[in-house]
Amino acid sequence: MRLLIPVFCLFSTGLWAQQESSRPNVIIILADDHRYDAMGFTGAFPGLKTPNLDRMAQKGCHVEKACVATALCSPSRASILTGQYPHKHTVVDNQAPVPAGLTFFPQLLQKRGYQTGFFGKWHMGNEDDKPQPGFNQWLSFKGQGVYYNPTFNINGQQVPHGDSAYVSDLLTNYALDWMGKQAGKKPFFCYLSHKGVHAMFEPAKRHRGMYRDLPFKAPASMFSTATEKSKYLELMPQGPGPEEKHAKENRQDMPDWARAQRYSWHGVDHMYHDRINFYEFYRRYFETLMAVDESIGRVLDFLENKGLAENTVVIYLGDNGFSFGEHGLIDKRHAYEESMRVPMLIYAPKLLNGGSKLSQVIQNVDIAPTILEMAGMKTPTYMQGKSFLPLLQGKSIPWRDRAFYEYFWEYDFPQTPTMFALRTERYKFIYNHGVWDINELYDLQNDPAEMNNLIRSSAHQEVAQQMRAEIFQWLEQTGGMQIPLRPMAPGHKKGDHRHNGTF
């Protein structure tokens, strides 16, 4: 396996953790629904420009195989904050409450002498915006929030904003102001949690229309018939894209749930019940991403201008990926690559060799242990993630070469079943639970588009059986053999999106 070129040459626990003044400041910048390849430097979307994401990659480290444990907002955010898989922390969907006694790692940083601040989308456990444990400074909003003229809960006080104020800009303003007040005092941890780029996408006014002519390269798995293809391509500017290597198409063994979802709320043929056409949806996503990219640039500029860069680590990642037509789907939740993989970049210019790449599999459960080790703390035994700081230091340590994944069926979006998955360097096995349907096995080396389900292949039965067994061993070892169920709250009005699209 390819190892990382040593990047944190001076970045040792001892160097930064001996005394309070030398502990690193840490900043997490989290984006919503940002897929792993939607960055300019990847070349996956011709015409996309993300100068500040590119800047992080050029001056820092690109974690190439970053994956989430569940591709859904609340469970993923809880995994980042707890270092636990969703079945362990039990925030398994966007309505599940945060259980009493759950510890977030910023609480541990506070005990280590850190000042901690949260700015942005919390969206975990309920629709509340009240201050949460672990943060000295709190700024959030209810639920998904809004892109324009938001009202923030700032340390318990409701503060409205008007005059076409844009949420990504406001969150960055508040975060920079707070960090500026901490500089030179105690070490700080800042969690800048953006609403962007969550649907329905609304770009900042300055970015509206900038991608009106962005070419669309249809994924190989988007269409099953010529009629389907012509319906979409006549609406979209076409352009060149990277050549896709994939195995033969196997429509026969496409799961029924995925086939049916094409014509649902989260499918390309009936997306959001025809409230927006696919191409407008596609380009708005990238236009909305631009304010997040600018936010990154403002944070990096702030650190460099204030002389804080050499003692600060910035970690950028997404809470989950997003589909744009792959398998006829939009949204996330499922275990295909564009959903379970996320962007992850790490920036620390005085300590990293720019342009480095980390090739090992990193999951969102590994974020908390890594930050705690940066602060000179050991990983608590209740955390299931591991610190990847030694990998960033270029050390050779035992490390997993696979990612585990789980998703639990939701009342609001019943199109997608409960599923468990295992992704290795070569294969992905998806176990579709609780439905009369086929399971899935893909050869990612020869079929990165996941179009040829090998579950019936006689040559792959041993692989399939081994991977299925390993999923259940993982669940057994990590306390995941019982599915956490949560009753819907009385008066719940979200509705069933299969039928009328009401909320």
Secondary structure as UniProt FT lines:
FT   TURN            9..10
FT   HELIX           13..17
FT   HELIX           20..22
FT   STRAND          25..31
FT   TURN            36..37
FT   HELIX           40..42
FT   TURN            46..47
FT   HELIX           51..59
FT   STRAND          61..67
FT   HELIX           73..82
FT   HELIX           86..89
FT   TURN            100..101
FT   HELIX           105..111
FT   TURN            112..113
FT   STRAND          115..120
FT   TURN            133..134
FT   STRAND          137..140
FT   TURN            143..144
FT   STRAND          151..154
FT   TURN            155..156
FT   STRAND          157..160
FT   TURN            163..164
FT   HELIX           167..182
FT   TURN            183..184
FT   STRAND          188..193
FT   TURN            196..197
FT   HELIX           205..207
FT   TURN            208..213
FT   TURN            220..221
FT   HELIX           226..233
FT   TURN            234..235
FT   HELIX           251..253
FT   HELIX           256..261
FT   TURN            262..263
FT   TURN            265..266
FT   TURN            268..269
FT   HELIX           271..274
FT   HELIX           278..305
FT   TURN            306..307
FT   HELIX           309..311
FT   STRAND          312..318
FT   STRAND          323..324
FT   HELIX           326..328
FT   STRAND          329..331
FT   HELIX           337..340
FT   STRAND          344..347
FT   TURN            349..351
FT   TURN            354..355
FT   STRAND          356..363
FT   HELIX           364..366
FT   HELIX           367..374
FT   TURN            375..376
FT   TURN            381..382
FT   HELIX           389..392
FT   TURN            393..394
FT   STRAND          402..407
FT   TURN            414..415
FT   STRAND          418..424
FT   STRAND          427..433
FT   STRAND          440..443
FT   TURN            444..446
FT   TURN            448..449
FT   TURN            455..456
FT   HELIX           458..460
FT   HELIX           461..477
FT   TURN            478..479
FT   TURN            490..491
FT   TURN            497..500
//
